[in-house]
């Protein structure tokens, strides 16, 4: 099964927060291929730095989380896929169809569009807005 792992899910996986146990449990399930894009790589890098800025984690913890994330890409626990240009057209379609009703942000739309274009069957997120959008777009969510 192919699953898209968004940044909220990944940040919970690599740093401690209220969703960490759930994220770890989901990662330990069977033969799921977890898709990540360079967009997700940039976002997790920035999310880690924001957690340092907010004093939620120390620099050493951010470095360890970043190295664990990169290690999981290298060992193919996470499958790094290019971000196809078709994601932007899909994102425009999602925005036109759902933003007025759901109030989702651009980054929410880009994550869901990437999951759809990469043909993910499941969308892993800890973000309520992304979960709503993913569901109305036809993805199963966790």
Residue frames relative to the residue before (quaternion, step in Angstrom):
aa qw qx qy qz dx dy dz
X 1.0000 0.0000 0.0000 0.0000 0.00 0.00 0.00
X 0.2841 -0.7397 0.5855 0.1709 3.58 -1.07 0.78
X 0.0256 -0.7925 0.6087 -0.0263 3.54 -0.89 1.00
X 0.3126 -0.7175 0.5889 0.2015 3.55 -1.09 0.73
X 0.1818 -0.7750 0.5998 0.0812 3.57 -0.84 1.03
X 0.2101 -0.7939 0.5562 0.1275 3.59 -0.45 1.15
X 0.7242 -0.4694 0.2948 0.4101 3.55 -1.30 0.25
X 0.6300 0.5344 -0.3577 0.4354 3.61 0.94 -0.73
X 0.6399 0.5031 -0.3112 0.4905 3.57 1.08 -0.72
X 0.6908 0.4918 -0.2832 0.4480 3.59 0.84 -0.99
X 0.6531 0.5040 -0.3349 0.4553 3.60 0.91 -0.82
X 0.6396 0.5045 -0.3198 0.4838 3.60 1.10 -0.65
X 0.6303 0.5413 -0.3245 0.4521 3.55 1.12 -0.62
X 0.7966 0.3468 -0.1532 0.4709 3.57 0.89 -0.94
X 0.7624 0.2011 -0.1620 0.5933 3.61 1.23 -0.16
X 0.5419 -0.6539 0.4128 0.3292 3.59 -1.02 0.68
X 0.2323 0.7252 -0.6311 0.1475 3.53 -1.04 0.94
X 0.7682 -0.3837 0.2502 0.4472 3.59 -1.28 -0.05
X 0.7357 0.4159 -0.2268 0.4841 3.62 1.16 -0.52
X 0.4010 0.7659 -0.4436 0.2363 3.60 1.26 -0.07
X 0.6645 0.5021 -0.3239 0.4488 3.61 0.83 -0.86
X 0.6548 0.5064 -0.3090 0.4683 3.58 0.97 -0.84
X 0.6496 0.5134 -0.3168 0.4627 3.60 0.95 -0.86
X 0.6604 0.5006 -0.3108 0.4656 3.60 0.91 -0.87
X 0.6393 0.5258 -0.3249 0.4574 3.59 0.99 -0.80
X 0.6602 0.5062 -0.3070 0.4621 3.58 0.97 -0.84
X 0.6547 0.5232 -0.3141 0.4461 3.59 0.99 -0.79
X 0.6800 0.5111 -0.2949 0.4352 3.56 1.07 -0.65
X 0.5244 0.6469 -0.4086 0.3737 3.59 1.26 -0.05
X 0.8873 -0.2604 0.1534 0.3483 3.49 -1.04 1.05
X 0.8039 -0.3445 0.2775 0.3976 3.47 -1.20 -0.80
X 0.2519 0.7786 -0.5329 0.2154 3.58 0.91 0.86
X 0.2584 -0.7120 0.6315 0.1660 3.55 -1.08 0.83
X 0.1839 -0.7985 0.5678 0.0788 3.59 -0.56 1.18
X 0.2361 -0.8014 0.5417 0.0922 3.55 -0.51 1.26
X 0.0021 0.7528 -0.6577 0.0263 3.52 -1.11 0.88
X 0.2358 -0.7652 0.5830 0.1379 3.58 -1.11 0.68
X 0.6596 -0.4678 0.3799 0.4493 3.61 -1.23 0.14
X 0.5612 0.5731 -0.3732 0.4662 3.59 1.17 -0.56
X 0.6725 0.4841 -0.2850 0.4820 3.59 0.94 -0.87
X 0.6076 0.5563 -0.3382 0.4550 3.57 1.10 -0.73
X 0.6638 0.4859 -0.2990 0.4836 3.57 0.92 -0.91
X 0.6823 0.5027 -0.3008 0.4375 3.55 0.88 -0.91
X 0.6628 0.4760 -0.3309 0.4739 3.63 0.93 -0.72
X 0.5966 0.5506 -0.3592 0.4602 3.59 1.07 -0.68
X 0.6896 0.4647 -0.2773 0.4813 3.58 0.88 -0.93
X 0.6328 0.5358 -0.3352 0.4472 3.61 0.98 -0.78
X 0.6378 0.5133 -0.3271 0.4720 3.58 1.02 -0.75
X 0.6652 0.4942 -0.3011 0.4718 3.58 0.95 -0.87
X 0.6270 0.5226 -0.3346 0.4709 3.60 1.05 -0.66
X 0.6362 0.5178 -0.3353 0.4633 3.57 1.01 -0.73
X 0.6156 0.5080 -0.3435 0.4951 3.60 1.11 -0.63
X 0.6475 0.5331 -0.3128 0.4457 3.60 0.87 -0.96
X 0.7214 0.4279 -0.2323 0.4925 3.59 0.98 -0.90
X 0.4074 -0.7395 0.4326 0.3162 3.56 1.38 0.00
X 0.3367 0.7285 -0.5112 0.3077 3.56 1.09 0.82
X 0.7672 0.0578 -0.0464 0.6371 3.55 1.24 -0.55
X 0.4903 -0.6398 0.5008 0.3153 3.55 -1.27 0.37
X 0.6969 -0.4665 0.3460 0.4208 3.57 -1.27 0.37
X 0.6604 0.5158 -0.3141 0.4463 3.59 0.89 -0.92
X 0.6459 0.5083 -0.3181 0.4725 3.62 1.05 -0.69
X 0.6329 0.5213 -0.3252 0.4711 3.57 1.03 -0.78
X 0.6527 0.5087 -0.3106 0.4678 3.58 0.96 -0.85
X 0.6527 0.5030 -0.3158 0.4703 3.58 0.95 -0.86
X 0.6512 0.5101 -0.3155 0.4650 3.61 0.96 -0.84
X 0.6513 0.5142 -0.3151 0.4606 3.58 0.94 -0.88
X 0.6771 0.4836 -0.2931 0.4709 3.60 0.92 -0.89
X 0.6270 0.5168 -0.3398 0.4736 3.62 1.04 -0.68
X 0.6314 0.5283 -0.3174 0.4706 3.58 1.01 -0.84
X 0.6811 0.4742 -0.2839 0.4802 3.60 0.85 -0.97
X 0.6309 0.5343 -0.3267 0.4580 3.58 1.04 -0.74
X 0.6564 0.4990 -0.3091 0.4739 3.58 1.03 -0.75
X 0.6021 0.5131 -0.3601 0.4944 3.59 1.15 -0.47
X 0.6665 0.5081 -0.3023 0.4542 3.58 0.86 -0.95
X 0.7436 0.3868 -0.2236 0.4974 3.60 0.95 -0.83
X 0.4643 -0.7357 0.3838 0.3097 3.56 1.39 0.19
X 0.2708 0.7019 -0.5782 0.3157 3.55 1.07 0.78
X 0.7291 0.1979 -0.1179 0.6444 3.52 1.21 -0.76
X 0.2653 -0.7716 0.5609 0.1402 3.56 -0.92 0.92
X 0.2347 -0.7866 0.5607 0.1090 3.56 -0.37 1.28
X 0.0317 -0.8028 0.5940 -0.0416 3.55 -0.64 1.18
X 0.5415 -0.6022 0.4604 0.3635 3.60 -1.06 0.64
X 0.4261 -0.6636 0.5469 0.2809 3.55 -1.20 0.52
X 0.2827 -0.7896 0.5165 0.1727 3.61 -0.23 1.22
X 0.5736 -0.6020 0.4271 0.3553 3.58 -1.09 0.65
X 0.5465 0.6216 -0.3912 0.4023 3.62 1.20 -0.44
X 0.5129 0.6454 -0.4172 0.3826 3.60 1.22 -0.37
X 0.6688 0.5180 -0.3168 0.4290 3.58 0.94 -0.81
X 0.6371 0.4977 -0.3311 0.4866 3.60 1.01 -0.69
X 0.6414 0.5057 -0.3193 0.4806 3.58 0.96 -0.84
X 0.6379 0.5261 -0.3241 0.4597 3.60 1.00 -0.78
X 0.6318 0.5148 -0.3343 0.4734 3.60 0.99 -0.78
X 0.6490 0.5157 -0.3162 0.4614 3.59 0.96 -0.85
X 0.6616 0.5006 -0.3051 0.4675 3.58 0.93 -0.87
X 0.6352 0.5309 -0.3286 0.4547 3.57 0.98 -0.83
X 0.6767 0.4941 -0.2933 0.4604 3.59 0.85 -0.96
X 0.7318 0.4527 -0.2372 0.4508 3.55 0.97 -0.85
X 0.8538 0.2487 -0.0718 0.4518 3.61 0.88 -0.88
X 0.5655 0.6477 -0.4056 0.3101 3.64 1.02 -0.55
X 0.6472 0.5281 -0.3375 0.4340 3.60 0.88 -0.82
X 0.7116 0.4436 -0.2561 0.4809 3.59 1.05 -0.70
X 0.7947 0.3384 -0.1547 0.4795 3.58 0.95 -0.88
X 0.3346 -0.7706 0.4829 0.2473 3.60 1.18 -0.42
X 0.3044 0.7813 -0.4949 0.2281 3.59 1.11 0.64
X 0.4542 -0.6850 0.5105 0.2526 3.54 -1.25 0.56
X 0.7047 -0.4691 0.3311 0.4168 3.55 -1.28 0.33
X 0.6714 0.4917 -0.3188 0.4536 3.61 0.85 -0.86
X 0.5923 0.5482 -0.3643 0.4647 3.60 1.09 -0.65
X 0.6786 0.5005 -0.2817 0.4579 3.54 0.88 -1.00
X 0.6598 0.5117 -0.3173 0.4497 3.60 0.91 -0.84
X 0.6399 0.5125 -0.3356 0.4641 3.61 0.97 -0.74
X 0.6878 0.4669 -0.2919 0.4730 3.59 0.82 -0.94
X 0.6308 0.5237 -0.3356 0.4639 3.60 0.97 -0.78
X 0.6385 0.5178 -0.3284 0.4652 3.60 0.96 -0.82
X 0.6436 0.5204 -0.3256 0.4572 3.58 0.92 -0.85
X 0.6756 0.4947 -0.2967 0.4591 3.57 0.93 -0.88
X 0.6837 0.4854 -0.2885 0.4623 3.59 0.86 -0.95
X 0.6982 0.4421 -0.2658 0.4964 3.60 1.06 -0.72
X 0.4262 -0.7513 0.4105 0.2924 3.57 1.37 0.13
X 0.1956 0.7661 -0.5737 0.2139 3.54 0.91 0.96
X 0.3666 -0.7230 0.5427 0.2201 3.53 -1.12 0.68
X 0.7769 0.2004 -0.0779 0.5918 3.54 1.19 -0.65
X 0.2156 -0.7600 0.6040 0.1051 3.55 -1.12 0.75
X 0.1546 -0.7941 0.5846 0.0611 3.59 -0.54 1.19
X 0.1870 0.7741 -0.5770 0.1814 3.55 -0.69 1.14
X 0.2528 -0.7214 0.6173 0.1860 3.54 -1.31 0.40
X 0.5623 0.5986 -0.3570 0.4450 3.57 1.34 0.19
X 0.4445 -0.7326 0.4528 0.2465 3.59 -0.61 1.15
X 0.6519 0.5202 -0.3248 0.4460 3.62 0.94 -0.81
X 0.6690 0.4863 -0.2977 0.4768 3.56 0.93 -0.90
X 0.6182 0.5488 -0.3433 0.4459 3.56 1.04 -0.78
X 0.6539 0.5105 -0.3136 0.4619 3.61 0.90 -0.89
X 0.6751 0.4931 -0.2910 0.4652 3.55 0.87 -0.98
X 0.6504 0.5181 -0.3225 0.4522 3.59 0.87 -0.91
X 0.6580 0.5144 -0.3156 0.4505 3.58 0.94 -0.83
X 0.7028 0.4436 -0.2928 0.4728 3.61 0.81 -0.89
X 0.6384 0.5043 -0.3219 0.4843 3.58 1.23 -0.41
X 0.6294 -0.6005 0.3128 0.3815 3.60 1.25 0.05
X 0.5495 0.6093 -0.4032 0.4053 3.58 1.24 0.20
X 0.4282 -0.6212 0.5808 0.3058 3.54 -1.22 0.56
X 0.1626 -0.8142 0.5529 0.0708 3.60 -0.92 0.83
X 0.0758 -0.7490 0.6559 0.0553 3.50 -1.35 0.53
